[in-house]
Amino acid sequence: MRNITAWILSVLVGLAFIGAGAAKLSSQTMMVAEFQVFGYPLWFMYLTGTLEVVSGLLLFVPRYAGIGAALLACTMTCALISHLTHGQAAMIGAPLVLLVLSVAIGVLRDWSGLKPPRASSESSIAAV
């Protein structure tokens, strides 16, 4: 059941971030305006869009889903901070939900990709 839940969340959240990142990378008017309101340079919108697309794709690869989830959690934390520091507290709903879902995916996937690989018993014996 845990694996099914992880896959469902990974697909839904991954598609959401790929879509949001694509909107930033294609310079959608709404995205450009939002980054201008925050006072961020245009290159930062493209960086954010790239992070969202790449991280969203990483959610589809179980071995690296933890890395994708961690990057997305950091991205959403920054989005929350941006909204709160610019008087947009009413806009924190979506970033907050996506932050929680990203952390849930990381937990369900045991933060895969963030932990060093375990040494096999054969390599441990060879090292002695």
Number of C-alpha atoms within 10 A of each C-alpha: 6 8 11 10 12 19 19 12 18 29 15 13 22 26 18 16 22 20 16 19 25 17 18 25 20 12 16 12 10 11 19 19 12 13 17 13 10 12 11 13 11 14 11 12 21 19 13 17 24 18 19 28 23 18 26 29 20 20 29 17 15 19 15 19 29 27 21 31 29 20 20 30 24 15 19 22 15 13 18 20 15 18 17 14 11 11 9 12 13 9 13 16 11 13 20 16 12 19 22 14 19 28 20 19 27 26 14 20 23 15 21 22 17 15 10 7 8 6 8 8 9 8 9 9 8 7 7 5
